[in-house]
């Protein structure tokens, strides 16, 4: 059993709770593939396209909140993992990546499927390891077990993320006819007890005193998976300190009382005096990236006196160019500790409350303007999505593709009563390359309804998300097909160039109808306002089939609808 130390990698993964594996076809990876495939405690799925496979692994890891192992053969197959690895790195998704390789003496010798694979993912993994090529010495076996332990443990330490193990194998790669693959009863197991980053009583008391000295406290929440305990802690903090919460749709804080959903919308329309009045004295941030460019511009221009960022460990990004303190704490523990109500109703308390009311006033103004806009029926993309999102079931996952899909959804927002809708999007790198595959990964490991809203370019770019043999009865895909990259018709810059249509918008003539037929999905086409109501009604019914609803509309019509939306918001300010 020459490959016994490699086979035992699967046993070690299973013991450490890594029980989902995505495998890609190939011969050089046969020892690992057979190990995972034959282990009774590991669920394996075979995905032919490595790029889609890696994004599917991201979706599974994100949904299950546990690391997922990935296996591919040598050569360019490993490079095809790279986009998803980068996404996982910036979104802090735990992956354990195994890339099979040729022995080192054959690198750069024109041997087939051979490239330079050591550290192939560069700075976009937490760490990269290379396994020994021969296992005759006991130290080699010990080293393999130690590396796999370290990789799995590291993938789960904050910030979570991908870890790479390059595994060179010598031929023969397959077991002999009489050879059986088994797993050792005892493997080296290195446990790292989970610890919770918390503040001391002295730190809490000091922060309370400092917090009390600020009249304008603003909380900005970045992208975060739904966490009911964190949401409740933030709400209590907000109420106790009269702190508005700026949280776009990816913060998953839409159920909170004081959340400001439409900051991106009204900051693009209000005047300089309003923006100045919204300037915080203390900015507190948590989570990852935010969608809103306007929020970033506001807080970079009108910098807070102090900016605290809350996370359990590690370095922090300085998105708003104002960071003054990094507080290492679990966010939910920080907000719980600082949720003691302010005593009395003095002048200082009134100033704090007035600041909250300023943000709320702009929010309410925007809601009134939006009501006027969405009052008229339309089958342009933005109003269509408003109608669709308002009818989503109380418990579902909503996946938002880049680029306009996620922005549209953020403009529309989710109401407080939609607490059971959990929102996901590939905003680590904000690419379109794996949006569908990530949603597929979620669908493969849960039974709740999964809805994906995607544009046509992102959808067709990632069509291999469906190229596998696994049913997706709980996935429904809404394709906004305007036959090109509409964002380049909307944002400043490319819309004014003569090369716009060919080099930026890149018009395409495809329809999702053919893809749906190829994979045996239910398909509905909407190209007029008369079809909207029934199409949405049928699309929301889960009857055991993957469904695609394609809204086909023109870029000109959608651009007019979007510009009218912005004008309606500005009209609330008398513009």
N, C-alpha and C positions, 0 to 999 in steps of 0.2 A: 504494500500500500504506500507507494512512493509519495503520493499526494495527500496522505492522511493529515498533515498539518494544515493544508489548504481546505480540505473537507471540514475540518474542525472549526474553521472560521464561521461557517453557518451555525454550528452548535453554539459558539460563543455569542453570535448575534442574537440567537433565540433566547439564550439565558439572560441577555442584557435588554430584552424587550424590543429588539429590532426585528419585528416579525412580518414586515412587508418588504418585498424585494421586486424591483423592476429589472428584468433581464432583456438584453438585446442579443440577437443572433450573432454567432461567430464561433470560430474554431479555437482560436488562441485562448479564449476565455472558458473553454470547456470544463476545466477542473472546478472553477467557481460556479459556473452555471449548474453543473450536476449536483454540487453540494447543496445549493439553495433549493433546487428543484426537488430533491429527494428528502428534504428535511420536513418532517410531519408538522412541525410547529411554525413553519414559515409559509405565508401566502405569496406565491410568485405569479407574476404576470409577464408575458413576453410581448414586447413592443418593438417593431422592426425599425422604426425611424428613431435614431438616438436623440435627435433634438426634441421631438415630441415626447419620447420616453422620459427624458430628464424633467421636462415641465410637468408631466403626469406625476412623477415622483414628488415634485414640489407640492402639487395639489393634495396628494395623499398625506404627506408629512404635515402640511398645514392643517388639514382637517382632523387628523388623528392626534396631532400634537406630540408625535413621537418620530424619531429618526427613521428614514427609509433608506435601504441599501440599493445601490444601482450597480449593474455589471455590464461592461461592454468589452468587445474585442480590441485588438491593437490597431494602431494607425489613426486614420482620420475619424474613425468612430468616436474616439475619445474627445477630439476637438468639437464634435457635434453636441457634446454635453455642455459646452462652455456657456452659451447664452443662459441656460437655466441655472447653471452654477453661479453665475454673476447675480442673477435675480435672487437666488437663495441667500447669497452672501449679504446683499443689501436689505433683504426682507427678514433676515435672521431665521431662516428655515433650516432645520437640521437634516443633513444628507450625509451618508457615508458612501463615497464613490470608489468603486473598484474598477480600475482599467487594466486589462491584461496587456502584457508587453512581450516582446522578443527578449532573449538574453542579451546582455549589454555588449557582448563581442560582435553582435550582428547589427548594431546601430550604425548608421551611415555606411552600410555595405551594400546598398541597393537590394536588400532583402525585402520581400513582399510585405505590405502593410506594416512598415517599420518607419517610425518617426521618433523624434526626441520627446519622450513622454514624461520624463522626470520634471516635476514642478510645472506641468503643462498649463495649469489654471492660474499660475502666477499668484498675484496678490488677492485673488478673488476666492480663495479658500482660507480657512483658519490655519491649516497646516497641511503639508504634503509629505507622505512617507513612501519609501520604496522597500518592498519585501526582498529577502534574500532569494537567490535563484536555486540554491541547493539546500536540502534539509537534513543532511546526514548527521550533522552535529547537533546535540541537544540544545546548544545555545541558539541555533537558528529557529528551532521550534518555540523556545521561550520568547525569542524576539518577535516572532509572528504574533503570538498571543498578546504580548505586551503592546504592540503597535495597534492591534484591533481594539483592545481595551481602551487605549488612550484616544484613539480616533472617535469611538462611540461616546466616550465621556466628554471629550472636547466639543463634539457637535451639539451637546445639550447644555454646556456652560454658557452663561450670558456673556456676550450676545451669541445666541444659537447660530449655527451656520453649517456650511458644507466642509467636509474634511476628505482629503484625497489619499487613496492608497494605490500605488502603482505596483502591479504584480507580474514580474517576468516569469514565464514558464518555458521549460524545455520539453521538447517532444520525447516520447509520445505523450499526447495530451489526454487520451481517453483510456479508461480502464480496460484490462484484458477481458476476454470472453468469460473467464471463470472468476473474475475479480468482482467483489461486491463492495459497494460504497457504504460505509458505516460511520458512526460518529463516536469519538472517545467519550467515555462516561465522565471523565474528569478533565476539564480544561482550566487554564489559569484565569481566574476571575478577579478583576480589580474593581472594587466598588468605591465610588465617590459619594459620600452621604450628601443629600441635598441640603443646602443651607439657604436661609432667607435673609436678604440684606435689610436690616432694620436700623432705626435710629435709637440712640441712647436717650434716656430721660433728660439728660443735660442738653443734648442737641435739640430735642423737641422744645424744651423750654426756651432756649435761645432763639430758635426759629419763630416761635410764637410771638416773642417780644419784637423781633424784627418785622414780622408780618403786620403787627398792629400799627406800625409806624407808616404804612403805605395807605393812601386814600384811593388809589386807582390800581387794583390788582386784576390782571387779565390772565386767564388760563387758555393756552392754545394746545389742543390735543391733535397729534399726528396720527398716521395710520396705525391701527391696532386691531387685533382680532377681538371679537365680542367677549367681554368679561363682565359678567353681571356684578360681581363684587367690586371691581374697580369702578364701574359706572355709578354704583350707589355711593361709593366713597367720594367720588368727584362731585356728585350732586350735593352731598352734605357739606363738603368743603365750600362749594360755591354759595350755598345758602348761608352758611355761617359767616363768610367773609365778603358777601355781596360781590362775588367775582364772576363776571360773564365768562362763559365757556365758548370759545371759538372752535367748533368741531365740524369739519366737513364730513361728507357721507362715509369716508373710509375710517373715521375715528370710531364708528359704531357706538356713538353716544347719543343717537337721535331720540332716545327715550327720556333724556334728562330735561329737567324743567327750565334751566337757564341756558341751554345750549343755543348758540347763534349759528344757524344752518346756512344762512345766505350772505355771509360776509363777503365772499368773492363777488357776488352779484352787486351788492350796494356800494362796495368800495370802488367799483369801476364807474359808478354814476354820481356819487356824492362829490361835493366840492372840497377845496382845501381846508376850509374852516371846520367842516364836519370831521375830516380826517384828523386834524389837529386835536379836536376835542376827544377823540378816541385813543389818543396816545396813553399807554399805561406808564405807571411809575415802576411797578414790579410786574415783570412778565414771567410766568411759570409755564414750562413746556414739558410734555411727556409724549411718548410714542415716537413714531418714525416720521416719514415725509408727509407734507400736506400738498393738496392739489393746487390750492389757490395762489396764483402769481400775485394777485392784488393784496392778499394778506402779507405776503413776503415783502412787497414793495412798501406797504404801510409801515411795517415794523422795522424795516431797514432805514427808512427815511425818518420816522419819528421814534427814535430809539428809546427804550425804557432806561430808567436810572439803574435798575438791576434786572438781571435775567437769571433765574434758577432753572436748571434742567434736572429732571428726576429720572433716574434709571438705576438698576441694581448694581452695575459695575461697569468698568471699561471707560473708553474715551467717548466724548459726545461731539456731535456735529454742532457748528455754530451758524445755523441757517440764517439767523436774523442779525448777525454781526454784532451781538450785544451780550454774549454769554459772560456772566461774572462769577457764577458758582455752579459746580456740578455736584449734586447731592446723590450719593450712592445709597439708594433705598428702593425697596419694592414700591412702585407708585401707589398701590392701594394702601400700604401701611403709612406712607407719608401723608396722604390726604385724610386718612382716618385720624391720624395724630393731630392734625391741624384743623379739625372740624369743630372745635369748641366755639359755641356762639359768642359773638361780641356782646359784652355786657353794656347795658345802658343805651340811651338813644340820643347821645350828645351830638355836637356839631361834627366831630370827626366821623361818627357813624353815618350821619346824614350825607357827608361827602362820598363815602364809600358807596352808599346806596344810589346816589345820583349818578355815579359812574356806570353802575349796572344799568340804570334806566336809559342812559345815552345809547348803549348798545342795543337794548331792547327796542327803543324807539325806531332805530334804523331797520331793525329786523321786522317790526310790525309794518313800517312804511313799505318795505319790499314785498311783504306778504299781500298787502292790499293791491299793489301794482301788478303782482303776478296773477291775482285773482281776476283782474280785468283782462289780462292777456289770455289766460287759459279758459276764459269763459266761452270763447268762440270755437266750434268744432273745426278740426283740421286734420289732414293726414301728413303734414310735414313732420319731420323727425322729432323735434322738441315737443310739440303738443301731443303727438302720438305716444311718446314715452311717458309723458305726464299721466295720460289716461291708463297706460299699462301699469306703471309703478303703483298708482293709486289702488289698483285691483289685486295686487300681489297677495297671496295667502298669508295668514298671520305668522306661520313658521316656514321659512325657506332660506336658502342661500342665494344671494344675488351677486353674480360675477360681472364685473365691468371691464371690458377690453379698452385698451388705449387706441385711438387718441380722443376722438370726440365723444365716444360712448360714455366714458367716465366723467367727462366734463358736463355733458348733458345731464347725467344723473345727479351730479353735484348741484347744478342749477335748480333742479327739481326738488331734491332733498327727500328725506323720509320723515313722516310725522311721528310724534311721540308714541302713538298707539301701535307703531310698527316695530316694537321692541324685538320681536321674534325673527325679524329679517336680519341676517348676518351678511355683511358686505365684504367682498374680496376683490382685489385687483392687483395686477403685476406692476406695482409702482416702485419696486426696488430699482429697476432700470428704466421703467416706463416704456418698454418696447412692445411691439405688436406681435412678436414672433411666437410666443407660447401662450397667448391668452386663452385659446380654446382648450389646449392640452391641460392647462392647470385646472380649468373647470371640470374636465373629464376626470382628472385625478380625484377631485372632491367627490364626484358622482360615483366613482368606483368603490368608495369606502364609507358611504353613508346612504341612508334611505330617505332622507328629507328631499323635498323638491329642490332642484338646482336650476336656476335660470341664468343664462348668459346673454348679455346685451353686447353685441359686437358690430363693428363696421365691416363693410365688404372686404376691404384690403386686409385687415387683420384676420378675417374669417378664411379667406382663400389662401393666405400665406401659411396658415396652420392647418390645412385640410387633413394632414396625416394624423391629426389628433384622433381621428376615427378609424385609422388603419390598424385594426386589431380585431380580436375575436370575442370581445367582452361586451355584453349588452349594457345599455345605458338607459334604462326605463325611467329614471328620475331626472333626466337632463332635457331641458327645452331651450332652444337657441333662437334668439331674436336677431336677425341680420338686418342691419340698416344699409341697404344697397343703394347708394347714390352714384355708383359706378366711378369711384375714385376716392382720393384722399381729400375729403371736403375741408379738413382743417386748414389746408393750404389755400383754400378760397376764403378763409375767415380771418386768420391771423395776419397781423401787419407784416409786410415784407414781400413774401412770395406772390401775394395777390396783385402786386403792382408791376410784376416783371412780365415781359413778353414770352418768356420760357415757361410760364406757370403751368399751362395745361400739359405740356409734354414731360417736363422734368420734375414737377412737384406734385401736381394733382394726379398725374399718371392714370388717365382714364382707362377703364377696363370694361369689357362687355359681358362678363360672366354672370350666371344666375345660379343661386343655391339649389334650384330645382334639380339639376343634373346630379349634384353631389348627394342630395337626399335620395334620389332614385338609386344611385350606385350603392349606397349603404343601407337601403331599405327603411329610411326614416319617413314619418309622416311629414307632409309638406303643405304649407298654406302660403298663398301669394296675395299681397295687398298692394294695390296700385290706385285706389280711389277711396274717397271718404265713405262711400256706401258699404265697403267691406270691413271697416274698422271694428265695429262693435262685435259682430259675430266671430271675427277672426280672433280677437283677444279672448272672448269667452271660451272658444274651443281650445285655444292655446293654453289656458290655465287649468284645463282638465288633465289629470294624470291617469292614464289608462294602460300603462305598461309599455308605451312606445316612446322612443326618442322623437322629438318634434322640432321642426324648423319652421319658423314664421319669418317670411322675407317681406320687409317693407321696401318697395321699390319707388323711389322718388328722384326728382331732379336736384342737382346741386344748386341751381339758381333759386328754386323754390325754397329749399332749406336755408340758403343764405339770407333770403328775404325774411323768412320767418324768424331767424335768429337775430337779425338786425332790428326787426320790429320789437322783439322781446327786449333787447337792450334799450330801445327808445322808450318802451313802456316804463322801464325801471327809472330812466332819467326823467320821465314826465312827473314822477313822484316828487322830484326835486325842482319842479318848475322849469325844466330844461326842454 
